[in-house]
Amino acid sequence: MTIDAPVISCKNVWKIFGADPAGFLNSMDPDMSFDDIRAAGYIAGVKDVSIDVHKGEMLVIMGLSGSGKSTLVRCFSRLHDITGGTITVEGQDIMSLPEKELIELRRSKMGMVFQSFGLLPHRTVLENVAFPLEMRGQDKHTRRERALEVVKLVGLEGREDYFPRELSGGQQQRVGIARSLAIEPDIWFLDEPFSALDPLIRKEMQDEFLRLQQMLNKTIVFITHDFDEALRLADRIAIMKDGAVEQCDTPDQIVLHPATEYVRKFTEDIDKARVVHAGVLADAGATGEGDPVDAGATVHDMARLLVNDSRSMIPVQRDATLIGAMPRKAALDILLGAEA
Amino acid sequence: MTTETTSLPAERVAWTNGQFALAFVGVAVFLTILQYTGLLPGWLHRLPETIIPNFAGWLDALFNFVKDDLGLLALTRFLTEGLQWLLDASGNIFFGKRRWPFVGPIPWTALAAIAAIVGYYLGGWRLAVLGGGTMVWTALIGQWDIAMQTISVLAIAAPLAFVIGLSMGIAAWKYAWFDRAIKPILSVLQTLPFFTYLLPAVIFFKVGPTAGAVATTIYAIPPMILMTTLGLQKVSPEVVEAGKMSGCTKFQMLRHVYLPSARTEILVGVNQVIMLSLAMVVLTAFIGMPGLGAKLLAMMGSFKLGRSFEIGVTIVLLAVMLDRMSKAWVVKQPEHFEKGTVFWQRHKMLLIGIAAFVAFTLISLVVPFFAEVGRGQDFSQGKELDNLIKAFLNIEWVKATTGFLRAFLNVQVLIPFRNFLLSIPTPAFILLVAAFALALAGRKQAILALIFFSLVALSGWWDRAVITLYSVISAVTLAALIGLPIGIIAARSKKWATRVLLICDTAQTFPSFVYLIPAIMLFGITDIAVIFSILIFAMVPLTRYTIEGLRTVPEEMTEAADMSGATRMQKLWNVQLPLALPTMAVGFNQAIMFAFFMVIIAAFIGTQDLGQELQRTLAGTDLGKNFVLGICVSLMALTFDLTIMKWAADKKRALGLP
C-alpha cells in the first residue's frame, strides 16, 4: 500500500431522496441548484461531493442541520446507498460489495458513534460494548475480556453491569464510544457525538476524545455543527451547505482564505489568532534572525512576542529545523483582527 | 361542458360538503313526510323482498366449497387434534383432567403462592396481595374448578395469539404489501360481533374448548399485530444504524436490535392479548365452553343473582389481576446488581417461588383442604346474597325508582324513538347517515357510508339493523348525558381526575359479560336492562377520554384564558372544550364501538335485533346467515368509526395538536 493512498475516497458522489432517484439523476441537468432539485420533488442529500480521507487523518465535516453532513457519512459506511458516483474504502468500491462482504467490512474495519448514542436499552454497558463482537461470533470469554478493556479505556470501570437508562448522557456516550472501538476499527465515524451533551460535559468529552485519538491514531470522520469544535479537533475541515462541500481545507486556510461567502460568514466571529499557526504564515524562501518560534504555535500563543519584538521577519522552526520565516506584520494583523 | 355555460363556474360546481349534506337531509325529511302522509309507495319505504339478493345462500355455497371441496375442514380437523392435545395437557395441570401428563391438578395453595410471588416481583406488596388474594378468594368461594377451566383455555389461547400476532406483525412491518392486505381485514375483524367468530369456530373446530380456544385466539390477534408493527416502526433510526454498523445480519438485527427495542409496545400487545382473551373466553360459554362464563350464563339464566354476583367478582378479580400484572411487566425495567452479588441473591425471587411451590404442594398432600376446597367447605354466600339483593330491590323506594325508570324511559322515550326510526323510509335513512358522514368527515366517508348502509339494506335484515342502531344510539346518548358531566367535573382537579381515570381503567378491564349482572339485577329481563348494560359499558370510554382531553389542554392556553379574565365557565366553553373535542370524539367513537359489541351480547337478555338472530344461528350450522348478520353489524360500526376518527384527525390537525 502506498503511503498516500486515501483510506476513503469519494468521487462525484450523489445521494438523492425521492420517488425515483436514479432515474432523476440520469435525466437531470447537472447544473441544477439545490432549490431547483427540490422544486422537482427531490432532495439532494449529497450533491456531487468529491473528497478523500487519508490514513490517520481527522476530517471534520461541518455544516448546519440539513446540510447533508450526516447523510454523507452514512454513505461512507453504506448505511445509505448512494445514487451516483463512487466511494472506495481501502481501494474497494463499497457499492459493489455483496451484503456479506459489507457486513464483514463493518465487523472488522468500521466503528461509528451516534448523536443520541443508539444504545440498546435491554443490554448492560458491558453487553452493549460487546455487541459488535457478539455479532461477529466471538466467544463469550474473549469478548468479555475485550469489552472490559474498552470500558476501562473510556473510564467507565465499575459500571459494567449498569443499564443505559441508569447512566448520565456523558456516560452513555462513553458507552457508545467504547462500543465503536471494541472491534478495533481502522476507520472511526463520529456523528455529532457531543451535540446532545451539556457544554461543560462536551468540553470534557472533547478532551477525552483527543486523548483517545493520540493513543489510537485512527482515521476519523467527525461530524459537527459546532465550528469551534471543528477548529479544535480537525486536521482538515469540510464545510457543507445544501449537500455540497463548500470548502475542504485545514483550519488555518479556512480562516485565512474562505473560499465562498458562506464560509466567510462562518469564520467572521472566530478569533483567528487562536486558529492560525506560525507554520502557515512562514514564507519558506525567507529568512529571519534571532530566536525562532515553533511552527505549531498559534498567533495567540505568540502575542506577547509579536507585540514586544521589533524584527520584521521571525524565523519559524518545526522539529528543530528552520522552515522559513514569517512577517511579523502579518501575524500582528491577525492578532489585532485587521482585514488582510 | 361548453365554455358558454361555465360563465358562473363558482356557483355551479362549488357545492360544499355542508350544502350537499343539507340537501341529503332535505330529501330524507321529504321522503319521511311522504311516508307519514301515506303517499310514499311501499317499495320506497322498505326494499321489496323480491329484489333482496340471497347473500346468505351464496356465502353458504362458498363456505361449503372451501370447507369440503378445498378440504379446509380436513385441515382444521387435523389442527383440532393438536389443539385438543394442548388443551388436555393444560386441563390436566390446572384442574386435573384425566389426560397426559397426569400430574395435575396443581393445589390451589401452590398457585396462590406463585401468583403472590409473581405479583411481588412485578409490582411489590400491592400486586402480591392482589395476586394471592384473587386466588384465595376463588378457591374459598368454591369456584376454583370452573375458574381453572377458564384459565386452562386462556393459558393456551393467549400464547397462541401472541405468537401468531407477533409473527404477522413482523411480516406486516417487513412487507408493505402484506400490511396493506391485512389492514382492512383487521378493521373489519375488530368491529365484527363476537358471535360471528363463534359459529365458524364451532363448525371447523368441534364444539367445546377447542372451538372456544380458536375463537379466543382469533379474537385476540389483531391488537397484537398492530402493537408489534407500531413498536418495530418506532425503533430509533440510530439504534438501527448502530446495529448495522456492528455488523448484524438481517436475522441478528431482528433478534437482537428490533425486537428488544420494541419491548414496551410488544408487552402492551401482550397485555391486550391477555385481556381480550379473558373477555372472549368467558363469552365462549355461548358455544358450550365450560368454565366461569358457562356458570355465569346458567346462574343469570335462572336468575340466581347472588351466585352470579360472586362469579362476576371472580371474573373481575382475575381480569384486574392479569391486567395489573401484565402492565407492571410493561414498565418493569432491568436493574443492575452490584458487583459480587451472589447467585442466590440475583435469583432470589425465582428461588423463593420454587420453594413456596414445592412447600405448598407437599403440605397439600397431607392436608387435603390445601389441595382442594371440597364441596360444602366453601364460603359461598350465594343464597344469602341472593336474598339480600332481592330484598334490596323490594324496598319501596328502590322499586319505585326502577319501576319509574322502566316505565318512563320505555313508554315516553325509548319506544317512541324506536318506532320513529323504524318509520323512516330506508333510502331516507341511508341518506341521513351519508349526510352525517359528509358533514363530519368528507366525501370519501360519505360514499362509504352510502355503500355500507345500502349493503345492510340489501341484506334483508333492515328492521333488525335499525333496532340494533336504536339501542346503540339511545344507550350512547344516555351514556354521554351521564359520562360527559362526570368527566368534566372530575377533570377540574388533578386528584379527582386520577381517581376517576383509575376507576375507568379498571372498569375497562372487566370482561364485557359482567356488565350484564348489574343490569339484570336492577331491571330484570327487560329492554331497559339491555340499554342499561350498554350504557354503563359505553360510559367508561366517554368519561375517560373527556378527562384525558381536558387534562391535556396545554397549560399556557388555560393560563392565557385565566389572564384574559375568563370565568370558569367561559374558560371551559371557549378554551378547554374546543381543544379537548378531538380527544373526546375518540372516546365517543370507542363508546359507539363498545355499544355495538355489547348490544350483541345483550341478545342474551332478549332483544329483537341482529344479535338475537346471530345468537340463534349458533344453534345450527347456518354459516351464511351468521356472516351476513355479523357483517351488517360490522358495516354499521365501521361507518361510524371511519367518520368520527376522520373528523377527530382533521380537527386535531387544524388545531395543531399532536
HADDOCK unambig.tbl for C-alpha pairs under 7 A between the chains (distance, minus, plus):
assign (segid A and resid 103 and name CA) (segid B and resid 247 and name CA) 4.83 0.50 0.50
assign (segid A and resid 103 and name CA) (segid B and resid 248 and name CA) 6.94 0.50 0.50
assign (segid A and resid 104 and name CA) (segid B and resid 247 and name CA) 6.76 0.50 0.50
assign (segid A and resid 106 and name CA) (segid B and resid 245 and name CA) 5.66 0.50 0.50
assign (segid A and resid 106 and name CA) (segid B and resid 246 and name CA) 6.47 0.50 0.50
assign (segid A and resid 106 and name CA) (segid B and resid 247 and name CA) 5.28 0.50 0.50
assign (segid A and resid 107 and name CA) (segid B and resid 246 and name CA) 5.95 0.50 0.50
assign (segid A and resid 107 and name CA) (segid B and resid 247 and name CA) 4.81 0.50 0.50
assign (segid A and resid 111 and name CA) (segid B and resid 245 and name CA) 6.65 0.50 0.50
assign (segid A and resid 112 and name CA) (segid B and resid 245 and name CA) 6.64 0.50 0.50
assign (segid A and resid 114 and name CA) (segid B and resid 238 and name CA) 6.63 0.50 0.50
assign (segid A and resid 118 and name CA) (segid B and resid 238 and name CA) 4.90 0.50 0.50
assign (segid A and resid 118 and name CA) (segid B and resid 239 and name CA) 4.10 0.50 0.50
assign (segid A and resid 118 and name CA) (segid B and resid 242 and name CA) 5.93 0.50 0.50
assign (segid A and resid 119 and name CA) (segid B and resid 239 and name CA) 6.18 0.50 0.50
assign (segid A and resid 120 and name CA) (segid B and resid 239 and name CA) 6.73 0.50 0.50
assign (segid A and resid 120 and name CA) (segid B and resid 261 and name CA) 6.82 0.50 0.50
assign (segid A and resid 121 and name CA) (segid B and resid 261 and name CA) 6.70 0.50 0.50
assign (segid A and resid 122 and name CA) (segid B and resid 260 and name CA) 6.52 0.50 0.50
assign (segid A and resid 132 and name CA) (segid B and resid 246 and name CA) 4.40 0.50 0.50
assign (segid A and resid 132 and name CA) (segid B and resid 247 and name CA) 6.53 0.50 0.50
assign (segid A and resid 135 and name CA) (segid B and resid 246 and name CA) 6.96 0.50 0.50
assign (segid A and resid 135 and name CA) (segid B and resid 247 and name CA) 6.46 0.50 0.50
assign (segid A and resid 135 and name CA) (segid B and resid 248 and name CA) 5.83 0.50 0.50
assign (segid A and resid 161 and name CA) (segid B and resid 336 and name CA) 5.59 0.50 0.50
assign (segid A and resid 161 and name CA) (segid B and resid 337 and name CA) 6.94 0.50 0.50
assign (segid A and resid 162 and name CA) (segid B and resid 336 and name CA) 5.23 0.50 0.50
assign (segid A and resid 163 and name CA) (segid B and resid 335 and name CA) 6.96 0.50 0.50
assign (segid A and resid 163 and name CA) (segid B and resid 336 and name CA) 6.65 0.50 0.50
